[in-house]
Amino acid sequence: MGRAFLNGLIKKVLIVAPSSVVPAWTKDDFGEFAVHANFPYEVKALEGPIEKRIKALEEWPQNQTALQVTVTNYEATWRMEEVLKKWSPDMIICDESQRIKTPNARQSKTMHRLGRLAKYRLILTGTPVTQGPLDFYSQYKFLDPSIFGTSFVNFRSRYALLGGPNGKMVVGYRNLNELVEKAHRVAFRVSKEEALDLPPFTDQILFCELEPKARRLYEQMRKESVAEILRLMEDETLENNKVIAQNVLTRLLRLSQITGGFVAPEGGNVEQVSWAKFDLLRETVDGLLEAGKKIVIFANFVPEIKAICTFLENISVKYSIIYGGIPQNQRGEMVTRFQQDPEVTVFVCQIRAGLGITLTAAHMSIFYSFNYSFADYDQCKARLDRISQKFPGTHIHLIAENTIDEKILKVLRGKKSVADAVVDHWREFL
């Protein structure tokens, strides 16, 4: 992309990605452009109501000296197709392109039409096939329709065996060598095993946006916390910063509970105040299990742990679990089941309760929430990264955008303890 811009081939790029991935392209701290781009660029995320997105794109002045990149989610494309066409990107990139694998889905059809207008097209995915070889068709119709044609019926007849009551059910496949050869004409595949410069585990960040009601609750708690800390700082009876730091950590915990979606008022029942992060978890878990992965899910709060277990039971997924409520004499068996039983595909683990165990049967972990200790965070990641680990893996972090989640992760990735950081810089967290 950068080389194409520097060579004068492109000026505008449209990137379409799942909602959870959009901020990963655009964030100032750890977005793809901020980390990797060494050329002039402007990147704009199209988020919020469709009217707001359309206005933002229409009012974005052209810049002849920098590559202009706009990023939006798949679900928005068909709602703003005309303005995207008018913006006239030179290059369109489908990130996680398996999202357009269904030929007749509205967002797939929109991407096919948009693709015909762009000079350059790319698809990015680690799982181009999740349900079967026919998944290739729609993605390649966007990428290069000359490879598999523009008729799904003809494609299916060429590569699938049909049967069943009406003769329309796919019961097998054929000519797969030909399909693979055609697909690889324009594909570049690199496995983690082949990427020798990659660390054993890499980090991935997925984002969600709190619902308006949850955002209002979060902002109310944040403002109350700032007022309380300022009041404490004016209290001349306090001799040091320890009391203030402890109060800040308590307030941060409450904010973290809101971003996770579950709060428990003192003496009251647990209340779910947001579905945003939990929906992101469900979407992420569904995708990983569909791809045949074993997963460890880390979470800090017990209500989160219980909600995750209920979700797994509802979709009939076998799992092991360790949290404060599991007796010590049962924990070894939980680990053994996950490590040795291929049908036990998920391990749910409270962050501090999982220290010292080995979970190398998994090569994917999901951090639903954090505590504020770098040592605990590092130890959780190390559960998967042991000498017996056979696979390169990924640690996925679920983050509520523009909340305490981002600030805590930044500190932990800097190998620092949040408890230490809040002593002198508490305002940065609230």
Protein Blocks (a to p, Z undefined) as FASTA:
>chain_A
ZZmmmnopafbdcddddfklmmmmmomklgmklmmmccdcdddddedjfklmmmmmmmmc
cdfkbccdddddfklmmmmmmmmmmnopabdcdehkllmmpmklmklmmmmmmmmmpmbd
cdddfblbfnbmklmmmmmmmmommlnojafklmmmmmpccedjnopacfbdehklmmmm
mmmmmgccddfklmmmbcfbdcddddddddfklmmmmmmmmmmmmmmmmmmmmmmkbmbf
klmmmmmmmmmmmmmmmmnopacdehiacddfbfklmmmmmmmmmmmmmnopacddddfb
fklmmmmmmmmmmnopacddddfklcfklmmmmmmmmmmmmklmbdcddfklmgoiackk
bccdcdfbdcfbfklmmmmmmmmmcfklmbdcdddddddehifklmmmmmmmnopafklm
mmmmmmmmZZ
